[in-house]
Amino acid sequence: MEAGSLTQEDVIAALDHAQIPEGPGGPAAMVPGQHHVRMSMYIGQARGGRFEIVEDLGAMDPQEPRVDTRVLTA
């Protein structure tokens, strides 16, 4: 286990740089500090019960602001 433990702090730190080399839509990787994934985006159109890719937009970074990864304690 890369995180070293199941504590929230360790899991968040390990996920911050997680990657999938090849998934159904191509590679994907977490953007450090955002908790969101950089991945390929597509525009599709439904035709005959299936989706056809109309345009491949390539890999895109998420547009969410960075998050504070510090764990809140009670």
CYANA upper distance limits for C-alpha pairs under 8 A (distance plus 0.5 A):
  1 MET  CA      5 SER  CA      7.95
  2 GLU  CA     14 ALA  CA      6.89
  3 ALA  CA     10 ASP  CA      5.70
  3 ALA  CA     11 VAL  CA      5.71
  3 ALA  CA     13 ALA  CA      7.69
  3 ALA  CA     14 ALA  CA      5.57
  4 GLY  CA     10 ASP  CA      7.38
  5 SER  CA     10 ASP  CA      6.78
  5 SER  CA     11 VAL  CA      7.75
  6 LEU  CA     10 ASP  CA      7.20
  6 LEU  CA     11 VAL  CA      6.66
  7 THR  CA     11 VAL  CA      6.73
  8 GLN  CA     12 ILE  CA      6.57
  8 GLN  CA     71 VAL  CA      7.92
  9 GLU  CA     13 ALA  CA      6.77
  9 GLU  CA     69 THR  CA      8.41
  9 GLU  CA     70 ARG  CA      7.93
  9 GLU  CA     71 VAL  CA      6.77
 10 ASP  CA     14 ALA  CA      6.73
 11 VAL  CA     15 LEU  CA      6.59
 12 ILE  CA     16 ASP  CA      6.61
 12 ILE  CA     69 THR  CA      7.76
 13 ALA  CA     17 HIS  CA      8.24
 14 ALA  CA     18 ALA  CA      7.31
 15 LEU  CA     30 MET  CA      7.69
 15 LEU  CA     35 HIS  CA      8.40
 16 ASP  CA     30 MET  CA      6.51
 16 ASP  CA     31 VAL  CA      7.29
 16 ASP  CA     32 PRO  CA      5.40
 16 ASP  CA     33 GLY  CA      7.01
 16 ASP  CA     34 GLN  CA      8.42
 16 ASP  CA     35 HIS  CA      7.20
 17 HIS  CA     29 ALA  CA      7.61
 17 HIS  CA     30 MET  CA      6.09
 17 HIS  CA     31 VAL  CA      7.44
 17 HIS  CA     32 PRO  CA      6.50
 18 ALA  CA     29 ALA  CA      6.44
 18 ALA  CA     30 MET  CA      6.04
 19 GLN  CA     27 PRO  CA      8.16
 19 GLN  CA     28 ALA  CA      6.36
 19 GLN  CA     29 ALA  CA      4.71
 19 GLN  CA     30 MET  CA      6.82
 20 ILE  CA     27 PRO  CA      6.08
 20 ILE  CA     28 ALA  CA      5.65
 20 ILE  CA     29 ALA  CA      6.65
 21 PRO  CA     26 GLY  CA      8.02
 21 PRO  CA     27 PRO  CA      5.26
 21 PRO  CA     28 ALA  CA      7.12
 22 GLU  CA     26 GLY  CA      5.56
 22 GLU  CA     27 PRO  CA      4.97
 22 GLU  CA     28 ALA  CA      7.86
 23 GLY  CA     27 PRO  CA      6.14
 23 GLY  CA     28 ALA  CA      7.77
 25 GLY  CA     39 MET  CA      8.28
 25 GLY  CA     40 SER  CA      6.83
 26 GLY  CA     39 MET  CA      7.94
 26 GLY  CA     40 SER  CA      7.04
 27 PRO  CA     39 MET  CA      7.03
 27 PRO  CA     40 SER  CA      7.95
 28 ALA  CA     37 VAL  CA      6.89
 28 ALA  CA     38 ARG  CA      6.13
 28 ALA  CA     39 MET  CA      5.14
 28 ALA  CA     40 SER  CA      7.90
 29 ALA  CA     37 VAL  CA      5.90
 29 ALA  CA     38 ARG  CA      5.80
 29 ALA  CA     39 MET  CA      7.30
 30 MET  CA     34 GLN  CA      8.22
 30 MET  CA     35 HIS  CA      7.05
 30 MET  CA     36 HIS  CA      6.21
 30 MET  CA     37 VAL  CA      4.81
 30 MET  CA     38 ARG  CA      6.53
 31 VAL  CA     35 HIS  CA      7.11
 31 VAL  CA     36 HIS  CA      6.50
 31 VAL  CA     37 VAL  CA      6.30
 31 VAL  CA     38 ARG  CA      6.78
 31 VAL  CA     61 ASP  CA      8.05
 31 VAL  CA     62 PRO  CA      8.45
 33 GLY  CA     66 ARG  CA      5.96
 33 GLY  CA     67 VAL  CA      6.33
 33 GLY  CA     68 ASP  CA      7.73
 33 GLY  CA     69 THR  CA      7.53
 34 GLN  CA     64 GLU  CA      7.59
 34 GLN  CA     65 PRO  CA      7.21
 34 GLN  CA     66 ARG  CA      5.10
 34 GLN  CA     67 VAL  CA      5.96
 35 HIS  CA     67 VAL  CA      7.94
 36 HIS  CA     62 PRO  CA      6.85
 36 HIS  CA     64 GLU  CA      8.40
 37 VAL  CA     61 ASP  CA      7.66
 37 VAL  CA     62 PRO  CA      7.07
 38 ARG  CA     59 ALA  CA      6.89
 38 ARG  CA     60 MET  CA      6.01
 38 ARG  CA     61 ASP  CA      5.12
 38 ARG  CA     62 PRO  CA      6.61
 39 MET  CA     58 GLY  CA      8.27
 39 MET  CA     59 ALA  CA      5.32
 39 MET  CA     60 MET  CA      6.14
 39 MET  CA     61 ASP  CA      7.54
 40 SER  CA     56 ASP  CA      8.26
 40 SER  CA     57 LEU  CA      7.34
 40 SER  CA     58 GLY  CA      5.34
 40 SER  CA     59 ALA  CA      4.37
 40 SER  CA     60 MET  CA      6.52
 41 MET  CA     56 ASP  CA      6.95
 41 MET  CA     57 LEU  CA      5.82
 41 MET  CA     58 GLY  CA      6.29
 41 MET  CA     59 ALA  CA      6.74
 41 MET  CA     60 MET  CA      7.21
 42 TYR  CA     53 ILE  CA      7.01
 42 TYR  CA     54 VAL  CA      8.01
 42 TYR  CA     55 GLU  CA      6.31
 42 TYR  CA     56 ASP  CA      5.20
 42 TYR  CA     57 LEU  CA      6.04
 42 TYR  CA     58 GLY  CA      7.92
 43 ILE  CA     53 ILE  CA      6.44
 43 ILE  CA     54 VAL  CA      6.03
 43 ILE  CA     55 GLU  CA      5.62
 43 ILE  CA     56 ASP  CA      7.06
 43 ILE  CA     57 LEU  CA      7.99
 44 GLY  CA     51 PHE  CA      6.40
 44 GLY  CA     52 GLU  CA      5.85
 44 GLY  CA     53 ILE  CA      4.84
 44 GLY  CA     54 VAL  CA      5.60
 44 GLY  CA     55 GLU  CA      7.47
 45 GLN  CA     51 PHE  CA      5.86
 45 GLN  CA     52 GLU  CA      5.87
 45 GLN  CA     53 ILE  CA      7.05
 45 GLN  CA     54 VAL  CA      7.01
 46 ALA  CA     50 ARG  CA      5.98
 46 ALA  CA     51 PHE  CA      4.87
 46 ALA  CA     52 GLU  CA      6.87
 47 ARG  CA     51 PHE  CA      6.49
 47 ARG  CA     52 GLU  CA      7.41
